[in-house]
Amino acid sequence: MASRRSSQKITAAGATYTKRGGFGLTDVGRRRAANEDAFYMDDALGLYVVADGMGGHAAGEVASQEAVDAVYGMVKRGSRDLRPLSLPLDEASARATCRMMESAIQSATYMVFSLAELDQEKSGMGTTISAMFVTGGFAVTAQVGDSRIYRISKGVVEQLTEDHTLIAWQLKQGLITEEEAKVSPHRNVITRAVGNREYVEVDTRLVPIEPGDRFMLCSDGLHGYLRETDVAPVINLGGRAAVKRFIDLANERGGKDNITAILVEFD
């Protein structure tokens, strides 16, 4: 397992909170020979990213790491020109922050696509990305693929991101039921990914941070095994213990994929 830990005091919506997270952990799981997940976290910058790579000949590992690096580089440069978001919300600053996150993932998309064009063995490689940027009193999420970001606030678990999968689209359109989705042969078909084309549509969202909030970013190697009732009790363990328990839970239930989680905590 690989892990990182950091902490920092931040100002959110006019009050000072302690950001006790994040803590990140990744594990190869029980079925895979290599780990194609990558993650990045930086409390000082306020950036957290989980990427789940895909592609043969170690291409998935390359795609996820290159994408994470590209997002970090763009956010580090772009955030210097942004004002921290606070209440009352300045709409122009909010739009600029969302555009920065979208541009960061577009940069990753072009980088991964270009690398695949240059190396035939990496043709078709790609990755999911779930990213979160904390600025002032808000978290800005950016999403491509089927990794996820959850918020746990006052004991309520909310999935902040939408899965870009065929199954999710069919459910949204009312074409299949939840029960049919569980046994569908198309469960692993992703409709958006970073790197398999030069451009990808990025979902962004602005989320106000409340004292005591917890945010979890994770790859589908974790959330594929989670029941909603699992999340809050494990989160309550806090910090490293919570993230390690999530990894262990996925392995205990099969561990068929690489498993990655980041927990970001606010007091």
BALOBA-1460 file (C-alpha; in Angstrom, 3 decimals):
// residues 267
<rec num="1" residu="m" x="0.000" y="0.000" z="0.000"/>
<rec num="2" residu="a" x="1.094" y="3.551" z="-0.697"/>
<rec num="3" residu="s" x="-0.096" y="6.454" z="1.409"/>
<rec num="4" residu="r" x="0.291" y="10.150" z="2.189"/>
<rec num="5" residu="r" x="-0.887" y="12.425" z="4.985"/>
<rec num="6" residu="s" x="-0.987" y="16.192" z="5.484"/>
<rec num="7" residu="s" x="-2.883" y="18.880" z="7.403"/>
<rec num="8" residu="q" x="-3.403" y="22.639" z="7.360"/>
<rec num="9" residu="k" x="-5.587" y="25.396" z="8.817"/>
<rec num="10" residu="i" x="-7.821" y="27.113" z="6.260"/>
<rec num="11" residu="t" x="-10.356" y="29.914" z="6.236"/>
<rec num="12" residu="a" x="-13.819" y="28.986" z="4.977"/>
<rec num="13" residu="a" x="-16.850" y="31.265" z="4.719"/>
<rec num="14" residu="g" x="-15.408" y="33.689" z="7.249"/>
<rec num="15" residu="a" x="-14.432" y="31.143" z="9.918"/>
<rec num="16" residu="t" x="-11.197" y="29.263" z="10.465"/>
<rec num="17" residu="y" x="-11.425" y="25.489" z="10.293"/>
<rec num="18" residu="t" x="-8.766" y="22.845" z="10.615"/>
<rec num="19" residu="k" x="-8.389" y="20.623" z="7.614"/>
<rec num="20" residu="r" x="-7.353" y="17.398" z="9.318"/>
<rec num="21" residu="g" x="-7.250" y="15.451" z="6.055"/>
<rec num="22" residu="g" x="-6.255" y="14.513" z="3.666"/>
<rec num="23" residu="f" x="-5.110" y="11.018" z="3.944"/>
<rec num="24" residu="g" x="-4.686" y="8.923" z="0.800"/>
<rec num="25" residu="l" x="-4.132" y="5.234" z="0.247"/>
<rec num="26" residu="t" x="-3.919" y="2.978" z="-2.813"/>
<rec num="27" residu="d" x="-3.737" y="-0.805" z="-3.058"/>
<rec num="28" residu="v" x="-3.329" y="-3.222" z="-5.970"/>
<rec num="29" residu="g" x="-6.221" y="-5.394" z="-4.746"/>
<rec num="30" residu="r" x="-6.372" y="-9.196" z="-4.915"/>
<rec num="31" residu="r" x="-6.835" y="-9.879" z="-8.626"/>
<rec num="32" residu="r" x="-4.581" y="-7.459" z="-10.527"/>
<rec num="33" residu="a" x="-0.861" y="-7.836" z="-11.142"/>
<rec num="34" residu="a" x="-0.216" y="-4.078" z="-11.263"/>
<rec num="35" residu="n" x="-1.776" y="-0.927" z="-9.853"/>
<rec num="36" residu="e" x="-3.097" y="1.382" z="-12.598"/>
<rec num="37" residu="d" x="-4.659" y="3.840" z="-10.127"/>
<rec num="38" residu="a" x="-2.903" y="7.093" z="-9.264"/>
<rec num="39" residu="f" x="-3.722" y="9.802" z="-6.749"/>
<rec num="40" residu="y" x="-2.467" y="13.205" z="-5.660"/>
<rec num="41" residu="m" x="-3.182" y="15.335" z="-2.616"/>
<rec num="42" residu="d" x="-1.844" y="18.680" z="-1.483"/>
<rec num="43" residu="d" x="-3.468" y="20.473" z="1.454"/>
<rec num="44" residu="a" x="-1.484" y="23.657" z="0.877"/>
<rec num="45" residu="l" x="-2.733" y="23.896" z="-2.706"/>
<rec num="46" residu="g" x="-6.134" y="22.453" z="-1.811"/>
<rec num="47" residu="l" x="-6.054" y="19.840" z="-4.585"/>
<rec num="48" residu="y" x="-7.094" y="16.165" z="-4.403"/>
<rec num="49" residu="v" x="-7.194" y="13.828" z="-7.407"/>
<rec num="50" residu="v" x="-7.990" y="10.145" z="-7.995"/>
<rec num="51" residu="a" x="-7.404" y="8.573" z="-11.434"/>
<rec num="52" residu="d" x="-8.150" y="5.012" z="-12.549"/>
<rec num="53" residu="g" x="-6.180" y="4.101" z="-15.670"/>
<rec num="54" residu="m" x="-7.060" y="1.680" z="-18.425"/>
<rec num="55" residu="g" x="-5.074" y="0.127" z="-21.277"/>
<rec num="56" residu="g" x="-2.632" y="-2.748" z="-21.823"/>
<rec num="57" residu="h" x="1.193" y="-2.871" z="-21.669"/>
<rec num="58" residu="a" x="1.233" y="-0.720" z="-18.496"/>
<rec num="59" residu="a" x="-0.559" y="2.012" z="-20.461"/>
<rec num="60" residu="g" x="-3.202" y="2.446" z="-17.777"/>
<rec num="61" residu="e" x="-0.542" y="3.199" z="-15.207"/>
<rec num="62" residu="v" x="1.021" y="5.755" z="-17.562"/>
<rec num="63" residu="a" x="-2.334" y="7.371" z="-18.373"/>
<rec num="64" residu="s" x="-3.395" y="7.829" z="-14.752"/>
<rec num="65" residu="q" x="-0.051" y="9.199" z="-13.564"/>
<rec num="66" residu="e" x="0.391" y="11.558" z="-16.515"/>
<rec num="67" residu="a" x="-3.161" y="12.823" z="-16.062"/>
<rec num="68" residu="v" x="-2.701" y="13.464" z="-12.346"/>
<rec num="69" residu="d" x="0.560" y="15.312" z="-13.022"/>
<rec num="70" residu="a" x="-1.058" y="17.440" z="-15.729"/>
<rec num="71" residu="v" x="-3.986" y="18.413" z="-13.495"/>
<rec num="72" residu="y" x="-1.621" y="19.351" z="-10.683"/>
<rec num="73" residu="g" x="0.512" y="21.523" z="-12.974"/>
<rec num="74" residu="m" x="-2.462" y="23.416" z="-14.385"/>
<rec num="75" residu="v" x="-4.092" y="23.987" z="-10.998"/>
<rec num="76" residu="k" x="-0.833" y="25.119" z="-9.414"/>
<rec num="77" residu="r" x="-0.366" y="27.734" z="-12.135"/>
<rec num="78" residu="g" x="-3.986" y="28.728" z="-12.581"/>
<rec num="79" residu="s" x="-4.910" y="29.062" z="-8.909"/>
<rec num="80" residu="r" x="-2.438" y="31.930" z="-8.446"/>
<rec num="81" residu="d" x="-4.763" y="34.223" z="-10.373"/>
<rec num="82" residu="l" x="-7.966" y="33.206" z="-8.576"/>
<rec num="83" residu="r" x="-9.665" y="34.760" z="-5.576"/>
<rec num="84" residu="p" x="-10.677" y="32.328" z="-2.790"/>
<rec num="85" residu="l" x="-14.417" y="31.722" z="-2.837"/>
<rec num="86" residu="s" x="-16.524" y="32.836" z="0.109"/>
<rec num="87" residu="l" x="-20.068" y="33.912" z="0.955"/>
<rec num="88" residu="p" x="-21.682" y="35.913" z="-0.554"/>
<rec num="89" residu="l" x="-20.456" y="34.079" z="-3.643"/>
<rec num="90" residu="d" x="-18.887" y="36.155" z="-6.413"/>
<rec num="91" residu="e" x="-20.260" y="34.579" z="-9.617"/>
<rec num="92" residu="a" x="-17.331" y="35.665" z="-11.793"/>
<rec num="93" residu="s" x="-14.805" y="34.103" z="-9.408"/>
<rec num="94" residu="a" x="-16.884" y="30.931" z="-9.190"/>
<rec num="95" residu="r" x="-17.022" y="30.600" z="-12.985"/>
<rec num="96" residu="a" x="-13.282" y="31.235" z="-13.268"/>
<rec num="97" residu="t" x="-12.513" y="28.525" z="-10.704"/>
<rec num="98" residu="c" x="-14.735" y="25.991" z="-12.461"/>
<rec num="99" residu="r" x="-13.114" y="26.886" z="-15.794"/>
<rec num="100" residu="m" x="-9.675" y="26.318" z="-14.283"/>
<rec num="101" residu="m" x="-10.642" y="22.813" z="-13.157"/>
<rec num="102" residu="e" x="-12.179" y="22.030" z="-16.531"/>
<rec num="103" residu="s" x="-9.072" y="23.329" z="-18.318"/>
<rec num="104" residu="a" x="-6.831" y="21.239" z="-16.068"/>
<rec num="105" residu="i" x="-8.633" y="18.053" z="-17.090"/>
<rec num="106" residu="q" x="-8.675" y="19.100" z="-20.748"/>
<rec num="107" residu="s" x="-4.909" y="19.539" z="-20.476"/>
<rec num="108" residu="a" x="-4.621" y="16.022" z="-19.055"/>
<rec num="109" residu="t" x="-6.813" y="14.712" z="-21.861"/>
<rec num="110" residu="y" x="-4.618" y="16.212" z="-24.558"/>
<rec num="111" residu="m" x="-1.450" y="14.989" z="-22.818"/>
<rec num="112" residu="v" x="-2.619" y="11.367" z="-22.535"/>
<rec num="113" residu="f" x="-4.042" y="11.358" z="-26.077"/>
<rec num="114" residu="s" x="-0.765" y="12.726" z="-27.483"/>
<rec num="115" residu="l" x="1.324" y="10.126" z="-25.661"/>
<rec num="116" residu="a" x="-0.883" y="7.363" z="-27.049"/>
<rec num="117" residu="e" x="-0.502" y="8.761" z="-30.578"/>
<rec num="118" residu="l" x="3.290" y="8.656" z="-30.232"/>
<rec num="119" residu="d" x="3.459" y="5.076" z="-28.926"/>
<rec num="120" residu="q" x="1.369" y="2.455" z="-30.689"/>
<rec num="121" residu="e" x="1.586" y="0.097" z="-27.709"/>
<rec num="122" residu="k" x="-0.287" y="2.708" z="-25.681"/>
<rec num="123" residu="s" x="-2.979" y="3.313" z="-28.290"/>
<rec num="124" residu="g" x="-6.398" y="3.634" z="-26.680"/>
<rec num="125" residu="m" x="-5.114" y="4.212" z="-23.162"/>
<rec num="126" residu="g" x="-7.131" y="6.470" z="-20.915"/>
<rec num="127" residu="t" x="-8.133" y="7.178" z="-17.357"/>
<rec num="128" residu="t" x="-10.956" y="8.385" z="-15.178"/>
<rec num="129" residu="i" x="-10.434" y="11.512" z="-13.083"/>
<rec num="130" residu="s" x="-12.253" y="12.715" z="-9.985"/>
<rec num="131" residu="a" x="-10.685" y="15.962" z="-8.745"/>
<rec num="132" residu="m" x="-11.526" y="18.389" z="-5.957"/>
<rec num="133" residu="f" x="-10.090" y="21.858" z="-5.376"/>
<rec num="134" residu="v" x="-10.687" y="23.515" z="-2.000"/>
<rec num="135" residu="t" x="-10.748" y="27.305" z="-2.095"/>
<rec num="136" residu="g" x="-11.981" y="29.420" z="0.808"/>
<rec num="137" residu="g" x="-15.358" y="28.083" z="1.893"/>
<rec num="138" residu="f" x="-16.004" y="25.881" z="-1.130"/>
<rec num="139" residu="a" x="-14.976" y="22.639" z="-2.781"/>
<rec num="140" residu="v" x="-14.987" y="22.604" z="-6.583"/>
<rec num="141" residu="t" x="-15.298" y="19.132" z="-8.093"/>
<rec num="142" residu="a" x="-14.391" y="18.055" z="-11.631"/>
<rec num="143" residu="q" x="-15.404" y="14.671" z="-13.002"/>
<rec num="144" residu="v" x="-14.733" y="12.384" z="-15.977"/>
<rec num="145" residu="g" x="-15.467" y="8.643" z="-15.777"/>
<rec num="146" residu="d" x="-16.643" y="6.452" z="-12.923"/>
<rec num="147" residu="s" x="-14.415" y="7.237" z="-9.980"/>
<rec num="148" residu="r" x="-16.423" y="9.145" z="-7.394"/>
<rec num="149" residu="i" x="-16.487" y="11.945" z="-4.823"/>
<rec num="150" residu="y" x="-18.724" y="11.633" z="-1.767"/>
<rec num="151" residu="r" x="-19.561" y="14.197" z="0.895"/>
<rec num="152" residu="i" x="-20.546" y="13.079" z="4.384"/>
<rec num="153" residu="s" x="-22.230" y="15.990" z="6.170"/>
<rec num="154" residu="k" x="-24.087" y="15.682" z="9.472"/>
<rec num="155" residu="g" x="-24.231" y="11.917" z="8.969"/>
<rec num="156" residu="v" x="-25.777" y="12.163" z="5.499"/>
<rec num="157" residu="v" x="-23.863" y="10.539" z="2.612"/>
<rec num="158" residu="e" x="-24.152" y="12.291" z="-0.762"/>
<rec num="159" residu="q" x="-22.532" y="11.231" z="-4.038"/>
<rec num="160" residu="l" x="-21.388" y="14.531" z="-5.549"/>
<rec num="161" residu="t" x="-20.318" y="13.159" z="-8.933"/>
<rec num="162" residu="e" x="-22.189" y="11.353" z="-11.695"/>
<rec num="163" residu="d" x="-20.813" y="8.102" z="-13.139"/>
<rec num="164" residu="h" x="-20.098" y="8.391" z="-16.849"/>
<rec num="165" residu="t" x="-21.041" y="4.812" z="-17.663"/>
<rec num="166" residu="l" x="-23.519" y="3.150" z="-19.982"/>
<rec num="167" residu="i" x="-25.352" y="1.699" z="-16.990"/>
<rec num="168" residu="a" x="-25.723" y="5.117" z="-15.332"/>
<rec num="169" residu="w" x="-27.045" y="6.590" z="-18.583"/>
<rec num="170" residu="q" x="-29.548" y="3.739" z="-19.020"/>
<rec num="171" residu="l" x="-30.762" y="4.182" z="-15.445"/>
<rec num="172" residu="k" x="-31.105" y="7.947" z="-15.912"/>
<rec num="173" residu="q" x="-33.155" y="7.419" z="-19.082"/>
<rec num="174" residu="g" x="-35.371" y="4.828" z="-17.386"/>
<rec num="175" residu="l" x="-34.291" y="2.113" z="-19.817"/>
<rec num="176" residu="i" x="-33.367" y="-0.390" z="-17.111"/>
<rec num="177" residu="t" x="-34.144" y="-0.919" z="-13.436"/>
<rec num="178" residu="e" x="-31.707" y="-0.937" z="-10.518"/>
<rec num="179" residu="e" x="-32.041" y="-4.719" z="-10.341"/>
<rec num="180" residu="e" x="-31.291" y="-5.091" z="-14.056"/>
<rec num="181" residu="a" x="-28.278" y="-2.813" z="-13.684"/>
<rec num="182" residu="k" x="-26.739" y="-5.116" z="-11.065"/>
<rec num="183" residu="v" x="-26.545" y="-8.026" z="-13.537"/>
<rec num="184" residu="s" x="-26.001" y="-6.123" z="-16.773"/>
<rec num="185" residu="p" x="-23.065" y="-7.286" z="-18.955"/>
<rec num="186" residu="h" x="-22.356" y="-3.595" z="-19.659"/>
<rec num="187" residu="r" x="-21.471" y="-2.656" z="-16.076"/>
<rec num="188" residu="n" x="-17.889" y="-1.690" z="-16.967"/>
<rec num="189" residu="v" x="-18.601" y="0.338" z="-20.121"/>
<rec num="190" residu="i" x="-17.376" y="3.915" z="-19.581"/>
<rec num="191" residu="t" x="-18.887" y="6.657" z="-21.745"/>
<rec num="192" residu="r" x="-16.313" y="9.369" z="-20.940"/>
<rec num="193" residu="a" x="-12.594" y="9.005" z="-20.287"/>
<rec num="194" residu="v" x="-9.508" y="11.190" z="-20.260"/>
<rec num="195" residu="g" x="-7.190" y="10.491" z="-23.180"/>
<rec num="196" residu="n" x="-9.012" y="8.344" z="-25.703"/>
<rec num="197" residu="r" x="-9.857" y="11.509" z="-27.676"/>
<rec num="198" residu="e" x="-8.392" y="15.011" z="-27.815"/>
<rec num="199" residu="y" x="-11.369" y="16.479" z="-25.972"/>
<rec num="200" residu="v" x="-13.698" y="15.328" z="-23.202"/>
<rec num="201" residu="e" x="-16.727" y="16.889" z="-21.546"/>
<rec num="202" residu="v" x="-15.993" y="17.682" z="-17.895"/>
<rec num="203" residu="d" x="-18.637" y="17.971" z="-15.177"/>
<rec num="204" residu="t" x="-17.878" y="20.639" z="-12.562"/>
<rec num="205" residu="r" x="-19.723" y="21.454" z="-9.370"/>
<rec num="206" residu="l" x="-19.401" y="24.016" z="-6.592"/>
<rec num="207" residu="v" x="-20.066" y="22.711" z="-3.060"/>
<rec num="208" residu="p" x="-20.102" y="24.854" z="0.124"/>
<rec num="209" residu="i" x="-18.081" y="23.369" z="2.991"/>
<rec num="210" residu="e" x="-19.742" y="22.981" z="6.383"/>
<rec num="211" residu="p" x="-17.839" y="22.467" z="9.653"/>
<rec num="212" residu="g" x="-17.428" y="18.732" z="10.255"/>
<rec num="213" residu="d" x="-17.749" y="17.794" z="6.578"/>
<rec num="214" residu="r" x="-15.832" y="14.822" z="5.206"/>
<rec num="215" residu="f" x="-15.094" y="14.297" z="1.516"/>
<rec num="216" residu="m" x="-14.013" y="10.980" z="0.046"/>
<rec num="217" residu="l" x="-12.576" y="10.512" z="-3.443"/>
<rec num="218" residu="c" x="-12.283" y="6.921" z="-4.606"/>
<rec num="219" residu="s" x="-11.846" y="4.656" z="-7.623"/>
<rec num="220" residu="d" x="-14.486" y="2.127" z="-8.619"/>
<rec num="221" residu="g" x="-12.346" y="-0.596" z="-7.069"/>
<rec num="222" residu="l" x="-13.692" y="0.743" z="-3.774"/>
<rec num="223" residu="h" x="-17.158" y="2.111" z="-4.480"/>
<rec num="224" residu="g" x="-18.086" y="-1.003" z="-6.465"/>
<rec num="225" residu="y" x="-18.110" y="-2.874" z="-3.154"/>
<rec num="226" residu="l" x="-19.672" y="-0.179" z="-0.977"/>
<rec num="227" residu="r" x="-23.204" y="-0.051" z="0.317"/>
<rec num="228" residu="e" x="-24.368" y="3.424" z="1.283"/>
<rec num="229" residu="t" x="-24.829" y="2.219" z="4.859"/>
<rec num="230" residu="d" x="-21.106" y="1.321" z="4.994"/>
<rec num="231" residu="v" x="-19.818" y="4.827" z="4.380"/>
<rec num="232" residu="a" x="-20.700" y="6.896" z="7.463"/>
<rec num="233" residu="p" x="-19.616" y="4.286" z="10.081"/>
<rec num="234" residu="v" x="-16.226" y="3.844" z="8.418"/>
<rec num="235" residu="i" x="-15.760" y="7.594" z="7.943"/>
<rec num="236" residu="n" x="-16.351" y="8.022" z="11.686"/>
<rec num="237" residu="l" x="-13.142" y="6.073" z="12.337"/>
<rec num="238" residu="g" x="-11.354" y="9.142" z="10.986"/>
<rec num="239" residu="g" x="-8.073" y="9.720" z="9.170"/>
<rec num="240" residu="r" x="-5.777" y="6.822" z="8.370"/>
<rec num="241" residu="a" x="-7.981" y="4.296" z="10.172"/>
<rec num="242" residu="a" x="-10.973" y="5.163" z="7.975"/>
<rec num="243" residu="v" x="-9.089" y="5.000" z="4.684"/>
<rec num="244" residu="k" x="-7.366" y="1.750" z="5.617"/>
<rec num="245" residu="r" x="-10.701" y="0.231" z="6.605"/>
<rec num="246" residu="f" x="-12.196" y="1.187" z="3.232"/>
<rec num="247" residu="i" x="-9.296" y="-0.526" z="1.444"/>
<rec num="248" residu="d" x="-9.598" y="-3.618" z="3.640"/>
<rec num="249" residu="l" x="-13.365" y="-3.734" z="3.079"/>
<rec num="250" residu="a" x="-12.944" y="-3.779" z="-0.713"/>
<rec num="251" residu="n" x="-10.352" y="-6.548" z="-0.453"/>
<rec num="252" residu="e" x="-12.511" y="-8.580" z="1.915"/>
<rec num="253" residu="r" x="-15.380" y="-8.391" z="-0.585"/>
<rec num="254" residu="g" x="-13.286" y="-9.572" z="-3.523"/>
<rec num="255" residu="g" x="-10.638" y="-6.965" z="-4.352"/>
<rec num="256" residu="k" x="-11.069" y="-7.573" z="-8.085"/>
<rec num="257" residu="d" x="-9.690" y="-4.145" z="-9.031"/>
<rec num="258" residu="n" x="-7.134" y="-1.632" z="-7.833"/>
<rec num="259" residu="i" x="-8.427" y="0.327" z="-4.837"/>
<rec num="260" residu="t" x="-7.758" y="3.998" z="-4.077"/>
<rec num="261" residu="a" x="-9.272" y="6.426" z="-1.584"/>
<rec num="262" residu="i" x="-8.582" y="9.939" z="-0.303"/>
<rec num="263" residu="l" x="-10.329" y="11.290" z="2.780"/>
<rec num="264" residu="v" x="-10.412" y="15.068" z="3.400"/>
<rec num="265" residu="e" x="-11.655" y="16.141" z="6.828"/>
<rec num="266" residu="f" x="-12.808" y="19.518" z="8.148"/>
<rec num="267" residu="d" x="-13.442" y="20.503" z="11.755"/>
